[in-house]
Amino acid sequence: MRRAAAANDGAIRIYNVSLRKLVADWIGHVDGAWTLVFDPERNLLLSGGADEVRFWEVGTWRLRGELSGHGSGINAMATEILW
């Protein structure tokens, strides 16, 4: 089982909880990574921070895209909106 953590230094960290081990660690945002959400349909981890939303491919953790132009930082995200 894996879990992701966002940090104020901009780091995104992936942990294998069963092994209690850090398995991936990278700087995802310049001014802090504030929120994370997993999108299982697209196999992506989305990260939000002071600068933009970024899309990371699960497993390789390569950057797949980004959205910028927000007036302020991203504090929360969702992969679905239910009306």
Buried (B, 14 or more C-beta within 10 A) or exposed (E): EBEBEBBEEBBBBBBEEEEEEEEBBBEBBEEBBBBBBBBEEEEBBBBBBBBBBBBBBBEEBEEBEEEEEEEEBBEEBEEEEEE
